[in-house]
């Protein structure tokens, strides 16, 4: 029996995967079951199976991107869902992990990748965020919120869920008119503009992406608030001044474990004595680990999703009060599902912009990421930190009341 047959017979029990290979009779793995996909794929050559056995994630991704793994029934999301739903994180099997040699190589690469100096940080950000504006317009909401949405109802639209995310975060910040807010990793400016519009605060957004900066500044100009909402191309380590509030959404994943301490030290130095900070980041629900090879190579070079323990070690001893920690489990899976659907609907435009390989890479990224939140060990953490013991009320009632007001408005 070929190694790929052994691997798939262990990997697929519920739902079915039928594989067609050159000079080999088709074989079906698993048993049809409601709620699990039935997928048919074809390998263009024998090397596909070997690549998948060696490193299931990267091997399947590169074969799919190159057109050597062809999906004849279902799509890449169905294939990823079939495999990951048979190997949920809570079961503890890790049946889709790379072989030991590959895992060792990934661990070494991860340690080198932790050295995220300023020059490398800017280059890593540009790799992903300086892609064509048009691409992001095709699959994000109109405000270009490129981070986990907040679903008060799983059936909500992407636009509603992203608006609710901004309200959820703003409520935790408890901003009063006239306050100064720093947005670290401001993206295309949506959060900064929202906070000013809803609270009257003055906001400084910082980014390392040239493309994001251009869009954010244009939006502030068009809204007539460029004197109140400003954007700068600057590393957070170079920001000076005092701020009443600090918000950071979807940026901590790019800081690098080696620099967590420096990140929180800088935030503490920038924060007023009665200041409040809210950090929203992808995280891992288990122990510290490594970033998968596909993501490092093609999507987020230098990126890493921290364990909660690593976040805590970053700020412990700095006399910052952890005043609230929230875990969002499947919200990002629902967000990514909607991004995937919009990407598929825009296939022709994306292929015209780039090519078929890029389109397949992007759909693999979105499908794999959604599965990591739905079946794997990823989640989102929202961590609120303060310098003062009474900087925020001692119960969470204020968050709930303010969020309702913001959503209602």
N, C-alpha and C positions, 0 to 999 in steps of 0.2 A: 504494500500500500504506500502511495506517495505521501511525503510529509504534509503536503497541503491537504490531503484527504484526512489524515490524522488530526490536523489542526481544526479543520472545519467540522469534523464529526464531534469534536469536543466543544466547539464554539457555538454551534447551532443546534438547539434542542426544540425550541418553540418557534413556530413559523418555519418556512422552508427556504433553502437556498439551493437552486439548481445551477450547476456549473458545467459549461461546455468548454472543452479543451481540444487542441489539435491532436489527432490520432488517439483519442481516448473517448470512450463512451461517456455520455452525459451522466452526471451523478447528482442525486438530490439528498441534501442533508436536512435533518429536522423533520417535524410533523406539523402540518397545518393546524393553526389554533387561532381562534378569534382574538383580535387585538394585536396580533403579530404579523408582520408582512410576509408575503410570498414573493421572492425575488428570483429572477433568472439573469445570470451573467455569463459572459464569454471571455476567455483568456485568448489573446492573439498569439501567444507563444508560451513555451514552458517556463521562461524566466519570470513570468508574473507570479506564479505560485511560489517560487523560491523567494522572491522579494517580499511577499506577504508573510511567509513563515518567519523570515528573518526579522522583519519589523512591520507588524500588521498596519499600523497607522501610516507611516511614511511609504511603505511598499505599495499599499493599495492606492494611496494618494497619487504617487508618481505614475503608476500604471494607468490610473483613471485619467490623469491630466494628459498623458501621452497617447491616449486612445488605444492602449493595449488591454485595458480592462473595460469591456463594453457592457452596459446594462441594457438588457433586452426586455425585461419586465420590471416595472418599478422605476425608481430613479436613485440618485446617490443618497438622498435623504433616507429612502426606504432601506437601502443596503446598510447604511450606518446604524439606523435605528434597529434593524434586525440583529446585528451583531452586538450592539451595546445593551440592548434590552435583555439579551441572554447572559449578560455579564455585569449586572448592576454593582455599583460601588459598595453597597452595604453587604453584599455577599462575600466580599473579601477575596475573590478568586484571582482577579487581575489576569484573566485568560487572554486578553488582547495585548498584553505587554510584549515588548520586543524581547528577543533572546538575550541571555546574560551578557554576551559580548557587546551587543548593541546598547544595552542598558549602561554598561560601564563606559562606553564611548560617550553616551549622552550625558552621563554624570560629569565626566571630565569637561565636555563642552559647556555644560551648565556652569561649572565653577569658573571657567574663563569668562563666560558671558556675564557673570556677576560684576565684573569690573566695568561699571557703566559710567565712565568719565564723561565730562561735558561734551567733548567732540563726538564721542561714540553715541551719546544720547541723542544729539541733534541728527546724526546720520540715521539712527534707528527710527526716529520719528518720521523723517522724510521718506524712508522706505515704504511706509504704510499710508501716512496721512497726506503726503503730497501727490497722491494719485489724482487723476482728473476730477475736478469738481463735479462734472457730469455724472461720473460713476456714483458718487454718494447721493446725488439728487435722485437717482433712479431707484434706490432701495431704502433710503432713510425717510423719516417724516420731514415735513416742510421746514421744521426748525433745526434739522440736522443734528438730532440728539444721537450720538454714536456711543451709547452706553445703555445698560439695562434699564428698561422701562419698568413701571410700577402698575401692576394689574389689580385694581380693586375688584375686577370681574374678568375672568379668563377670556370672555368673549369680546372684551373691549377692543376698539380699533387701536392701531399703533399710535395714531395721533392723540387719542384720549389717554392712553397709558403713559406716553411721554409727558404730556401736560401734567398728569397726576404725579409722575416722578419728580418734576420740578417743584410742585406744591409740597410734596412729602419732604423734600430736602429743605426747602425754604422754611417750612414750619419748624424743623429741628434747629435751624439757625437762629430763630427768634430775633429777626432784624428789626431795628427801629429806624425811622427816617433820620437821615443825616449820618448814619454810620458809614464807615469805610470797610469795604469788603474786598478781599483778595481771592481771585479764582485761579488756582494753580492747575494748568492744563486746561485752558478755557475752550478748546475746540474751536468751533465756528461762531462762538459768542452767544449761543442761545441761553445758557444759564445766567450769564452776566446780565444780559438784556432783560431777562425775566425778573431777576432779583431787583433791578432798578425800577422796572415798571410796577412791580407789586409793592415795593417797600419804600421807594425813594432813596435808597442807599446809593452812594458813589462806589463804583466797582472798577477794579483794575484786573484785567484778565491777562495772563501770561501764557505763551505757547512757544514751542520750538519749530512749529510748522509755518513756513512762508505762505503756503496756500491758505491755511486756516486764518492767519493774520489778515490777509487781504480781504477775505470774506467778512470776518468779524468787524473790521474797521468800516467796511462799506455798509454793513447793516446798521452800525451805530450812527453813521452819517445820515443814512436814509431815514432813520427813526428820529433824527434831530436831537440825539442825546450824546454826541461824541464828547461833549465837555463833562459828562457825568459817568460815562461808561467808556473806559480807555483800554486799549489793547497794546501789548508790547511783545516783541520777539526777544525773549530773555529767559535764561535758565532760572528756575526758582531760587537757586543758590545765590543769585546776584540781585535779588529783590531787596530793597531797603525800605524802611519806614515802619509805621505801626498801623495795625488793622484791627477793627473791632470784631470782624468775622473772617474766617478763612474757609473756603470750600474747595474741595478737590474731587472731581468725578472722573473715574476711568484713567487716572494718570499714575497712581501708585504702582500699577503693574509694570511700569517702565523705569521705576527708580533703581531697582537692583538691591538685593538683600544686603549687600555690603554697605549700602548707603542709607538704610532705613533710619539708623540713629541720627545721621546728619540731617535727614529730611525732617524728623520731628524736632531736632534741636533748632533748625532754622525756623520752623513753624512757631515754636515757642517764643523765639526771639522776636518774630514779627507780630505776635499776638498781644493785644492790649491786656492789662491785668485782669479785666473782667470779660475778656474775649472768649469766643466760642469757635471751635473748629469742627467741621463735618467732613469726613473722608469716606468716599464711596469707591470700593474697589472689588474687582473679581478676587475670589480667594478659593483656597482648597479646604475641604471640610476635615481632612485628616492631618497627618503629620507633614512636615516640610518634604518637598519632593523636587522634581525637575520638570522643566517644560518639554513637551513632546517635540520630537525631531521635526515634524512637518511644520509646526507653528514657528519654531525658531528659524527654520530655513526659508520659509516662504511668506510668512505673515507678520510676525512680530519679533524680529531679531533683537535679542537682549531682553525680551519680555519674560516675566515670571509672576505667577499668581501665588500670593503668600498664604501660608497657614495662619490661623488666628494667633497661634503662639508666636510666630515671627513678628506679626504686627505689634503684639504686646511687648515683646522684648525690645522693639524699636523705641517705644516711649517710656518704658519703665525706668524709674530712677530720675526722670526729668521733672518730677512734680507737676505732671499734667493729670488732671482727674478724668478717668474714663467714665463719663456721665451717662452714656447710652451706647449699647451695641445691638444692632439688629441684623439678623441673617435672612436674606432673601434667597430662597431655594430655587424655585422653578420659574421665577419671573423672567430670567434671561433666556430660558428655553423658549418661552412664548414670544419674547422679543425677536429672537433669532429666527423662529418659524416665520414670522411676518417679513423679516428681511429676506429670507430665502424665497418666499413666494413672490416678492417684488423683483428679486433678481431673475428668477425664472421667467417672469412676465416680460422682463426687459432684455431677454437673451440677445435678440438681434442687434439692439443698440450697443450692448457690451461687446459683442463679437466684432462689430464694426469699429469700435473704439480701440480694442486690443486684438484678441484673436480667440479661437476656440479653446486653446490651452488655458489662457487666463480665465475664461468663463468657467471652465471645469474646475480650475483651482479654487475660484471664489465660491462656487457652490459646495465644493468639498469642505472648505473652511467653515462656511455657515452651517452646513449639515452636521459636521463633526462637533462644532462648538455647541450647537443646540443639544446634541446627544450627551455631551459632557455635563450639561446642567440638568438634563432630564434623567439620565441613567448613571452618570459618572459622579465624581467627587467634587465638582465645582459648585460654587455658590457666589453670592455677593454679600459683602460685609459693609454695613454703614456704621462707622465708629465716630462717636461724638466725644470730643475732648475739650476741657476747659482749664484755664489757669486758676480760676477761683472756685472755691467750694460752693458758693451760692450764685455762680454766674448764670445758671438756669434754675427754674423751679425744681423742687425736690420730687415731684411726680411728673408723669408723662402727659398729664391732662392738657397742658398748654400746647403740646404738639398736635393733639387730636383736634382741639378747638380751632387752632390756627389753620390747620390743613383743610378743615371743612370750609373755613372762610375763603381760603385761596382757591379751592376747587370750585366753590360756588360763584366766585367772581370771574 
